[in-house]
Amino acid sequence: MAEEGQVVGVHTVDAWNQQLQNGKDSQKLIVVDFTASWCGPCRFIAPVLAEIARHTPQVIFLKVDVDEVRPVAEEYSIEAMPTFLFLKDGKIVDKVVGAKKEELQLTIAKHVSAAAASS
C-alpha cells in the first residue's frame, strides 16, 4: 500500500478493485488520473497532480494507464487522456477531461470541502 500524499500507480484490474475497496472502506474521495505513456498533456499534468496529492492526504490519488489496464478504462468509457474521475463510494461524482490545472484543483477542493462539511 502506498503512502498517503502520493499518486498510486494501478497496474492490474485486481489492484484497481483493491483501491476501490480501500476508498469505500475509508469513505475517502478517490481521484483517478486516466493517462497514457504517449500522451503529452498527461506528462504535463502529472507533476501538478503529484503536488496536489502531497497537500491533500485525505484523498486517494490513483493513476491508471489506459493501455496497461484497458478493462478499467473501458468500464468507465474513457475516450480522452487525461481524464480525471472523482469517485465516492465507488460511484462517479465528478469528472475533468483534459490537462486543466485550475479546473482539476477547483474540483478537488470542492469535493474535499464537501467531505469535511459532511464528516
Buried (B, 14 or more C-beta within 10 A) or exposed (E): EEEBBBBBBBEEEEBBEEBBEBBBEEEBBBBBBBBBEEBEBBBEBBEBBBEBBEEBEEBBBBBBBBEBBEEBBEEBEBEEBBBBBBBBEEEEBBEBBBBBBEEBBEBBEEBBEEBEEEE
